[in-house]
Structures are given as C-alpha cells and as structure tokens.
Amino acid sequence: MARHHYLVALGSNMRHPRHGGPRKVLAAALAALDNGKYEVMAASPVIESAPIGPSRRRYANGVAVVRSKREPDEMLHKLHKIEHKFGRRRQGQAWGSRVLDLDLVLWSGGPWAGGEGEESLILPHPAFRTRDFVLGPARRIAGPWRDPLTGLTINQLHARLTKPRPAPR
C-alpha cells in the first residue's frame, strides 16, 4: 500500500480544559496525529492570526506534513475524530470560535474530490491559496510542494498573496 503525504492545517482559538491554551491544543493535536498509522513528518512554528468571520478571538495556527497509508476520505474522518475528542461539535455558526480545527490542504496524490455532507472533501483545499495563516507556516516546512491545479509552489503562492500592492488612487 502506498504512503501518502498530507499537508494538514491546524487552528485553535479556545482553551481546552486538559490541554490549556490554543498553542498547547495544537501541540496535543499533533501528538494525537503521530500515532503509528499516521506519522508527523514536519510541523511548522505556530503563528497567531486574526479570525475570519464572527469570532473575535485570535487564532493559533500551524501546519504539519503527515504521512499515512490512508486515502483522503479516511484521513478526513481521522481528523474529524480528533477534533471531536478535543470537544469540537460541527454544528452552528461557520467560522466561529473552536477549540480545534484540522483541515486537509493538499495531498501527494494530486486533485481529489469525494464524500458527502460534513465528510465531503476537495483537495487541494479550495481556499488555501488566499489564506496567509496556512501559506505562511506551510512555506516553512513544505515550500517546494506544488499546488496540482496551478502548478505553483507554496513559496510562489505565498509570495503572490503577500506581495505589496500599490495603493488605489
């Protein structure tokens, strides 16, 4: 069975009763991912970012390269199980505060789509090219990884996203 590599985005902006603040939540989530069937190959430094949407709390964000024999739908299911163990409930307001958010961003198999409902999945993640809180940490550990749809590397995508723009006249 082939081994796949996944780029997983991690985020938290709430305390966990056992693990503590958001940075410690991300460290505990990485430990939960590195369990034999899944191997964390690299993890970025954690950054702080402004929230998207209605949440007012800042996020701790990072990314990890994870290796597994699992296909993307199985990997997504595993990430949802970890989120659930940390107290995440997938209902209510989108982009609200959460103790843990784990997203599949890319995988070594190229484009992928499948699943239904909350287990539906599109790879690469449709919004990752516009998210500095994903691309910034990702360039630290997976800069040469190419987006299979644009052919651009994570380094190139990050440079495009953060390129200074002239002020409108």
N, C-alpha and C positions, 0 to 999 in steps of 0.2 A: 504494500500500500504506500502510495506517495506521501511525502511530507509536504505540507503547505506552510507558507509564511503569511501571517496576517498582520496588518497594521491596525491596532486597536486604540481608539481614543478613550481616555478616562477623564471623568469630571465629577466634582463634588462641591456643594456649597452649603452643606448642613453637617452638624455634629452627629456622630454615631455614639450611642450610649456606651459601647465597649471600646471602640477604636479611637474615639476622640474627634478632633477637628478634621476638616476636609483633606489636608495633606496626609494625615495618618490614615484616613479612609482609603486614599489612593494606594498607599503602601500596603495596606491589608488586602486590597483588591488584587494587586499584583501577586501577592503571596498566594491568594486563592486561585489565581490563573496558573501558577507554576506548580502543577500537582502531578506530574507524571504523564498524563495524557496530553497535557499542554505544557510547553516549555517557553518561559520568557527568555528570549534571546538578547534583548536590549530594552532598556527603559530610559525615557528622556528625563531631564530635570523637570520638576513641577514648576509651572508658572501660575500667576494669578491673572484672571481676566474678568472683564465686565460681563454681566449677564446679558443674554439675548432674551427679549420678551419681558414678562411682568415681574420676574424675580428681581429683588433689589440687592440680594447678597452676591458678593463677588465669588467667582469660582476658582478652585484649584484645578488645573488641567495638566494633562500629560499624555504621552502616547507610549505604546510598547509594541515591539515586534514579537509575536508569539508564533511558535511552531507547533503544528499538530497534524495528525493524520486525518482529522475530521474535515468533512466538506463544509462549505459556508453555512448551510442551514443548521447543521449540528453545532457549529461554533456559535452562531447567534443564540441558539437555545441555551448553550452553556453560559453565555454572557448574561442572558435574562435570568437564569437560575442564580448566578452570583449576585446580581442586582437584588433579586428577591430576598436572598439570605441577609443582605445588608438593610432590608426594610423598604426597598423600592416597591411601590404599587403603581402599575401602569394604568391609571385612570385619572380623570380630572384634567386640569389645565395643562396644555402643552407648554413647554419651556418654563415650567415653574421650578421652585427650589426642589432639590433632591439630594439625598444622601449619597447616591452613586449613579452615574450614567456611564455605560460602556457601549461604545459604537464600533462596529466593523467599518473601517475606512477603505482598505484595499486588501487584496489577497494575491498570492503569487500566480493564481490561475487565470488572471485577466478579468474581463467583464463577467458578471453573474447576476441573475435575477431569479427569484423563486419565493415560495412560501405564500402564506395568506394571513390577513389580519395583522396582529401585533408581531407575528413571526415572519412578515414579508421582508424581503431584503433585496437591495440593489447595490451591487459593487461595480465600480467604486461608489462610495457614499455620494449621493447627488450634490451635497452642499459643501464637501470638504475643501474645494478649491477657493471658497470665499471665506474660510474661517482661519484667521491668524492663530487662534488658540489651538488649532490642530496642526497647521503647516509649520508654525514656529518651532514647537517641540519636535515635530517629525523630521525636520531638516537636520536636527542634531544627531539622530540615530539612523535615518533612512533617506538622507538627501538624494542619493542617486536613483532611488526607486522611481520608476516611471508610471505615470497615470496611463492606463491602457487606452483611454479614449482620446486624449490629446497628444500623447507621446512625450509630454513634458515631464521633467523630473520634479520631485518635490522641491528641490532647491530653486528650480526655474519658476514653479508655481508660486512659491513664497516671495521670490523677488518681484514677480509681476503684481502680486497682491499688495506688497508694502512699498512699491515704487512711489516716490513723491509725485504728486500730480500738480500741475500749475493751477493757481487759484483762478476761479472764474472772473471775468472782467465785468 
